[in-house]
Amino acid sequence: MNKAQKYNLKLKRLGIDTYKEAILYLKENCPVCRSEGFVAQARISVNFGDQFIVATLNIIQSDLLMDDEASLSEYAWELLGVKEGDTIGLSHPKPLVSLSYIRKKVYGNVLNNQEISTIINDVLYGRLSDIHIASFITACAGGRLNISEIRDLTKAMISSGECLHWHSKLVVDKHCVGGLPGNRTSLIIVPIVAAFGLTIPKTSSRAITSPAGTADTMEVFAPVELNIKAMRKVVEQENGCIIWGGAISLSPTDDLLIRIERALDLDSEGQLIASVLSKKIAAGSTHTVIDIPVGPTAKVRDLETANGLKKNLEIIGKELGLTVRALLSDGSQPIGRGIGPCLEAKDVLSVLQNHSKAPQDLREHSLQLAGAILEFSNTVKPGTGEPLAREILDSGKAFEKFQAICLAQGGFNEPKKARFCYTIVSGKSGVVEVIDNRRLAQIAKLAGAPHAKAAGLELQVSIGSLVEKGQPLYTIYSETKGELQYALSYKQEKKQTIYLRETE
Amino acid sequence: MNKAQKYNLKLKRLGIDTYKEAILYLKENCPVCRSEGFVAQARISVNFGDQFIVATLNIIQSDLLMDDEASLSEYAWELLGVKEGDTIGLSHPKPLVSLSYIRKKVYGNVLNNQEISTIINDVLYGRLSDIHIASFITACAGGRLNISEIRDLTKAMISSGECLHWHSKLVVDKHCVGGLPGNRTSLIIVPIVAAFGLTIPKTSSRAITSPAGTADTMEVFAPVELNIKAMRKVVEQENGCIIWGGAISLSPTDDLLIRIERALDLDSEGQLIASVLSKKIAAGSTHTVIDIPVGPTAKVRDLETANGLKKNLEIIGKELGLTVRALLSDGSQPIGRGIGPCLEAKDVLSVLQNHSKAPQDLREHSLQLAGAILEFSNTVKPGTGEPLAREILDSGKAFEKFQAICLAQGGFNEPKKARFCYTIVSGKSGVVEVIDNRRLAQIAKLAGAPHAKAAGLELQVSIGSLVEKGQPLYTIYSETKGELQYALSYKQEKKQTIYLRETE
């Protein structure tokens, strides 16, 4: 660090959340800006003790800051481990060697292991800005990463965080590429597999833009914010768990890359494979089933892409010591009836309790995937996994195990019912032809999901259903009248959510 | 626009300058965030009257904002044309079709004219975020734009701003690709060419990261912030002008793209060509000379690249009706002696006034370029331009014209001398072998340039100079003791700025 370029400023908290971007706020025309020639959007090295991060400068032209004060975005406070009143130093950052590696990729060259891990390390420590990361992701997209680069990227992402280790030789897992609404198979698969006796330490995510994530739905039943120690205790006792991955730090760079991929709407196969495999390997899995739904509104749209992805997932998994079995499934319509944490939890519960009216699509899809996982065991012959899974579910052992896992995670609760509801009825008779999942998800979010756990909606029809005029199509649930009103005005304006073909 | 998704919030000014990025600030958990599911870094459509921009959301967790208030970054205030207390509406932005065009380019396809102009239009109106622009720039880098795409990009950039039109059939201009320190040829070329009688309406830029831009140096002599009407008056009266381009809106998307290219440190040939040609064509030029300095620390490092660039500049210029003559020059060392606005102005003045001690490199380089421009005239035969330029300079007509242009722009001033100075002397004898331009520029900036016009430094030696122990190498100038001290401590720490080969 260059002492002459260091300036000491006192930190003031402005409370600005920029998600995962490190921003430094300085007062306009303060001595350090003037003498160093720092201008808005400059990248500046922010030093505290032995730590440093590189942040993007925003200039405060008002009296939010004084000349000798500085502030940081919430993410930067956390990254640097500082508190209000601490004194930071500023300097011009050293040129980042990772930028030259990114340029190398932009110009179409192959990166080696060391170059990729330098880039990932700089992503992790916030030294690369969002636009640098966007450039890296763009340079890798369009099939520009080869197999060895994807493998090295996966390895680098694993090394960026914690790694779990388990006593069992066989540790299984499952993942779904590009979730369908209501596709809460994990809550059914984990208890079946754990009841059989295999180790399945499952981590899941919360909703980001959807009305519910698997972790949100599990949270209806039991606490999900367990740390590694607590997670280990649950798995040792019950063979399995379903916790929120955000509470433990597995492949943390994955989230940092995904938020930029999402903003760019770029789904690069290489990044997808590295993302999935790094999370599974860091979680200590030895064998995993990966569900690839294929359909016009799913992440993977055609069979050719799906088969290519399946092959590469299996090859790269093998190189990294993870046995991968990828399964293609029908991704043409949502699975289950509920949308929103409690309503999805209700679907899960009805399957686990073997209700006659439980959604069969959710039940069958879960059994197929659970069967494939059970076949990882030496004692389960090929072709016998699914019947075995069915037996465990039908016998009630899966539900028993699910309750035991919930209790081990901190207690079992039943899904709540929302205070307010409104049922949308059909204005005419016909056969259900198309269900607009995007609009239904939006209605569920406006009704309060996932913040209000009981909010959302429940479908009373599916594609092919014969509907009479006046028959209920779906019911919207919410915890406040205002939110119900939001959802209804959106529905009123968009009008069509379920399209019927008129019968003659 | 979707009414149900609109929320009205009152604008409060927080005074946060993010340079050219549109940011929207909302209070955490305010009703609109909750019901719309807006999270930090989401892209949100901000509506005011008939206008809308798309901004990136930052969440305020403190009491800087109340639930029914919103704020914007300074750039977004300007873009939307709002003032404190105005009421804005928010909604989810429509999916941008330009994002699918960017993806098309990412996947290696060729873009057509309409696709490129849609992207450029969305850049101009702030609908694409910085990471989208970074992705676009990355996808175009590495030679991935073909000639027709570069031409279409140039056309789209021209259409994004004002275009000037002049009465003369022949309107000339000059540009330098990748400036060398002290390379202020424009201030010598414009008066020579204007004195001869050609129309040369020159726009220049201010320093961004350097100790002085051409506009900063010209401002030592005369006002440079003229609007189009005032500029036109100067040119009609004196044939030429040298004004700051930022005050008129020529190819405004160029600046928006350049700031991201600079942050990525990506110099794509396609973007460079579009940048240069769009500015010249929008300024109404029919003929332009482009100086391409070639050297290890210049923007263009080898002759092969320089010749390729020259060819493409000339081809694409021709397709768009602009005659381009690109000249390669020696870019191995700085031109002139001063670094900083007044010190560079002093060099310019000594050349214009034909002082015997004027820097010969600046004089000769200016004459060469001015000669090439004069040859655009029918009346000047090939090979006679440079002698003619020399005649105009030697006769004093160029200096006369320069003073007249300054007066027309608002008044002629002589460069000031700084209050404080300190001379660095050589610690040993030898021959100057290397001059570290980067460190000298940093010293000039620490001494106060370009804010303090008189600050900077003046070299007393050049490469090849024979130096005795104790002989002055350069003098640092500043307006305050503190700034002189900053510059000296940096110098002390970095020690070497001028490297000598010892003589025997």
Interface residues (C-beta under 8 A of the other chain):
Chain A: N2 K3 A4 Q5 R13 L14 G15 I16 D17 T18 Y19 K20 E21 Y25 E28 R34 S35 E36 G37 V39 A40 Q41 R43 N58 I59 I60 Q61 S62 L64 S73 E74 L99 I102 R103 V106 Y107 G108 S129 D130 I131 H132 I133 A134 S135 I137 T138 A139 A141 G142 I208 T209 R259 I260 A263 L264 D265 L266 K445 L446 G448 H451 E483 Y486 S489 Y490 Q492 E493
Chain B: N2 K3 A4 Q5 R13 L14 G15 I16 D17 T18 Y19 K20 E21 Y25 E28 R34 S35 E36 G37 V39 A40 Q41 R43 N58 I59 I60 Q61 S62 L64 S73 E74 L99 I102 R103 V106 Y107 G108 S129 D130 I131 H132 I133 A134 S135 I137 T138 A139 A141 G142 I208 T209 R259 I260 A263 L264 D265 L266 K445 L446 H451 E483 Y486 S489 Y490 Q492 E493
